[in-house]
Amino acid sequence: MPDLYDPNKRESGGPEPDPTNAPPGDGLPPRVPPRQPVAGAGDAPQPVPVPDSVAVPEPERIPSAGQVYGTAADRIRIGLWGAPRSGKTTYLTALPIAAMQYQRHNEGSWNISGMTNEANAFLAEGTDLLTRRRAFPPASMGVQGMAWSIEGPEKKVKLGVRRRPNFVLEIQDAAGEVFRHDHPQQAQLVGHLARAQGLIYLFDPVGDAEEATESFTYLQATLTQLHAKVRDRGELVDGRLPHHVSVCIAKFDHPDVFRPAVEAGWVVQDTVGPQLPRVPSERGEKFFQWMCEEFRGSNARLVRDALYSHFDPRRISYYVASAVGFRLNPQHVFDYADYVQPVSVDGTLRIRTSPVPINVLEPLIDLEDRIYRDRGRGGRLGGKRR
């Protein structure tokens, strides 16, 4: 370990430091020598020579909470949850792209920026990766905490009252393996989830078909510990967790998800612009039910049952999502004959056209709005804490 400079330590072999003659920048302000006694009690005090003033840089203060990290009132802690390969890091990487594209089909715009250099680097690197290099981000390693400032367009709250969403989002990007009961970092992750007001849960219908990434395996153990921690803090609401939850049925663009959804009649297609297919928002919960009951079955039904038993169903919203969206033709229109976005190039998955995320920003907007309204009611939603 390299030696650290100690301003009070004497250099070996050198003279004692003279604090009255300290050079600029050594951390010591210039000192005035002590006044010497003078002859004769009635003599007037003699002037003491004062060294020339030295320009000392203005000391830098720690940033105030309002300047950098937001106040406690406007901070929102969101937990991101999902099994390995469910697309958590890709979801986060696609968020700033979805924010930029929001104004295409909606009024106003959303802006996302990092609260730290590391957070800004994550946003910049992720955007460059998806848009210019057309590649997917590597899987998360461990637990990475980030804080982002998010600003949205003004919206109507009630008659005569409008507000502009402006909040700090704290989020953890954790590897799916951390959600296993035997992972050494699970306690850290559960602590973050317990302090969160909202959760984004990514349900991966593709990975759920594989034993190594079954959604229920990575859900139940964490749910049990989360319930116990919140219970011990006395924050359960009618015996359930108090969190607002956005369930995202991920990888809507994947042929193994999209084609069966089309054949089962869940998908509608826009008639203007890029003519994108979608599952109507009001059918999101029923689509999730279908996914669990008929499409995936067995363990997926346990995922649904676990969510309903641990969270108030009124606090859960459902979104059919894709982080990169569908491949569009040269006229930027969806073509059912050729819509698959990822393609393997030299063994690496690449994105064929610029990503158009589907329901990536919307779950976050919805969570912020629900948390804001819940705070206005004192944190109650037809129930009581116990």
N, C-alpha and C positions, 0 to 999 in steps of 0.2 A: 504493500500500500504506500503510495507516495506521501512524503512528509507534508504536513499542512503548516502554513505560516502562522506563527504565534507572535503577536506584536510585543508580548511581555517576556519573550525568551531571549536571553543574551546569546549573540553569535559566539561560537567557540573561538577563543583566541583574540577576540576584539575588545574594544573598550566598552564600558558601561554606557548604555544609551543616555543621551542628554535630552530630556523632554523639553528643555527651553530652546532647543535648536533643531527641532524635528523637521525634516524636509517635507515638502508638500506631498500628499498622497499616501503617507504612511499610516493614516487612520487616527493620528493624534493632533488635536488642535494646538496652535501655539500657546504657550503658557508664559505668564509674567513672572519673573524671578521674585522671590520674597523680598519685602522691603528690609533694608539693612538698618540697624540702630544708629542714631546720630548722636554726636556729642552735645551735651547740654539739654536739660529737660525742656527749656523754654524756646529752643531753636525751632524755627519753622521746618516742617518736613521737607526733605530734599526731593526734587522730581526724580522719578525712576524711569530710565530709558525703556521705551516700549518698542518691541520689534515691529518691523514693517508688516502690515496686514498681509495675510496669505489668502488667496482665493480658494475657498473650500466649496466643493460642489454641494448643491442643495441636497440634503439627504432624501432618499426616495422612500416614500411611505408605502405600506402594503395597500393593495387595491381595495377599495370599499366594495361591499357586497353588491351595491346597486350598480357600480361601474362595470364589474366583470361577471360576477356570478349570479346576479339577480337577487331579489329579496326572497325571504321565506314564502311570502304570499304568492309570488309568481313562479316559483319553481314547481315543476311537475316531474315526478320520478316515474318512469315507465320501465317495466320489466319486459324483456323480449325472451320468448320461450319457444322451444321446439327441439325435436330430436336431431341427431346428427344428419347432415345433408338436407335438412328441411329448408335451407336457404336464408338463414338469419342474416349472415353477413351480406349476401347479395341484396336482401331487402333494405338494409341500412345504406348500402352503396347506391341503391336506386332512389332513395328518398330525395336528395337534392335535384335529381333529374325530374322526378315527378312534380316537385315544387315549381321548377321552371316551366313545365308544360301545363300547369294547372290553369293558367289564364287562357289556354286555347279553347276550352270548353266551358269555362266558368267565369264569373265576374271577379275581378281583382286578382291578386297574385300573392304567393307565399314565398318567403325567403328564409333560407337556413344558413347559418354560419356557426363556426366553432367558437367555443369559449376559451380554448387554449390552442397553442400552436399545434399540438398533437391532433386535436380534433379537426382543425382546419386542414391538416395534412391528410387525414383520413378522408375527408370530403373531397379534396382536390384529387388525390390519388384514385379514389373510387370512381369519380366522374370520368377521369381520363381513361381508366381501365375499361369502362363499359362503352364509352362513346368513341374514343380514338383507336384504342388497341383492340376493341371488340372482344374482350376476354372476361371471364368470371373471376371474382376475387378468390384468393385461397381461403381454405377453411379456417375458422377462428382457432386460436390456441389459448386455452385457459379462459380467464375472465378479464375483459378490458372495459374500463369505465370511461364514458365520454359525456361531455355536457355541450349542448348545442342551443343557440339562441334561435327561436322560431317566431317569425312575424307574419301575420296574415292580414287579409283585407277586413275592413270594417263590416260588422254584421249587426243586424237588428236583434236585440235581446228581448225587448217587449215594447209595447206602444210608447213611442217617444224616447226610447232609450236605445242607444247603440254602443257597441264596444269594438275595439280592435284587438284581436288576440295577439299577445306579445308575452312569451313565456320562455323559461329556460327548461329544456328537456334534458333530464339525466337518464342515461340508458346504459345497460350492460350488454356487451356483445360477448356471449359465453359459448364455448364449444359445446356441442350437443352432449358430449360425454360427461360434462360437468353435472348434468341433471341425473346421473345415475346415483343410487343411494350410497355406493361405496367410493365415490370420487372424493379426494381430499379437499377440493375446493367447493364442494356442494354447500357447506355451511355458509361460506361467504356469499354465494349466490342466493341462498334462501333468505339471508339477512337483507339483501337488496330487495328481493321480491316482497318481503314483509313490510318494508318501509315505503314501497311504491303505492301510488294511488291508482295506477292503471297497468294493465298487462296486455301485450300483444302476443297471442298464441298462434304460432304457425303450424297448421295441420297439413302434413305432407302426404297426400294420397298415394304417391308413387313409392316413397320410402316406407310407408306403413305396410306395404306388401312384403317387405323383407324382414326377416327375423332380427337381424342386427340393428335395424333402425325402427322397429315397431314403436309407434307413438306412445302407446300406453306404458311401455317399459320406462320411458323417460318422463312420464307425467305423474304417475301415482306416487312414487317414492318422494318426489319433491313436494307434491300436494300435501302429503301426510305431514312432512316436517313443517311446511309453511303454515298449515292449519294449527299445529301445536304451538308454533312461535307466536302467531297472532292471538291465539287463545290465551297464552300466558301473559300477554300484554293487555288483556281485557278489551280487545278491539273487534271481536266477532260481532256481527249484526244478525240477530235471530239465529245464532248458531252457524252462520256462514261467513266466509271471507268477505271483507268490505270492498274489495277491488272492483273497478269497472274493467271489463274485458272486451277486447276486439279479437274474435276468432277469424283468422285468415286461412281459407282453404287455398293453399299455395299451388303453384305450378299449373295454373289454369291452361297455359299454352301447351302443356305436354300432351302429345297425341293420346297417351293412355288415360288422360283425364278429360281432355277436350272432346274427343270423338264420342266416348260413351255419353257425355253430357248432352251433346248435340242429338244423338240418337234417342235419348230419353226425353227430349223436348224441353230441357231446361234453358237453352240458349236462344237469345234473340239477337238480331243484328241491326245496327244503326243503318240508316238510309242516306246519311249525309257524311261529308268529310271522309275520313279513312274507312268508314263503314265497319267499325270494329264490332266483333261479337262480345256479348256479355251476358251474365246472369243478372236479372233485375234485382236491385238491392232489397226490395220487399220479399224476395224469394230466397234470400241468403240462408236463413235458418232452415227452411225446408230442404234446400239443396244439401246443407250439411247433414241433416237427418237422413236424406237419401244416400249420401256418401257412406254414412255409418251403417245404415240398415241393409242396403241392397248392393252397394258397389264394393265396399271393403268388408263389412260384416265383422263378426267375432270381436277381435280386440278393438276395432274402431268403435264398436258400440260401447265398450267399456270407457273409451275416451269421452264420448258424449255423456255417459252416466256420471263419470267423475266430475266433469265440468258442472253438470246440473246439481249435483249433490253438494259441491263445495262453494259454489257461487250463486248469488241470487240471479235467476234467469232474466229478471228485468234489467240487470246490469251487464248483460252480454249482447253484443252485436256481431253480425256475421258478414264476411266479405269474401267474394271469390276473386282471388288475386293472382297476379303474375309480376315478378320483378322486372322482366325484360320485355314482356308482351309478345305479340305475334310478328312474324316477318311480313313486311308490306312489299307490294310490287313496286316497280319503278315509278308508278304514278301515285305512290304512297296510299294505296288502297288494299284492304285485306282481300286475299284470294284463297278460298278454301282448298284449291288444288295445290297450293304451295305456301303453307303458313308457318311451318316449323322454323323457329328462330335459331336454336343452337345447332351447330354442325361440327363434326370432328375434323380437325386439321392437324395432321401429324400427331395424332393421339391426344390432342388438346381441344377442349370444347371452345368454339368461337361463336360470336354473335353475328348473324348475317347482315342485319340492318340496324340502324340506330334504335336503341331501346325506346319503347313506349310503355312505361309501367302502367299496370292496371290495378287499381285499388291498393296502392302503396301508401300514398299520403292520406287518403280518406279515413282509414282506421285511426290514424293519429289525430286528425282534425276532430273526429267524432269523440275520441277519448278526452281531448282537451275540453271540448264543449260540455260533455257530461260531468267531468270533474269540476269545472267552473260552476255549473248549475247546482251540483251537489253541495259545494262549499256554501253557496247562497242559502241552502236549506239547513245548514249546520251539520252536513254529513249524513243526513237521514234520508231514507228512501222507503217510506212506508214500514219501517221497522225500528227496532231499538237495539242499542249495544248491550251486550252482556257477555 
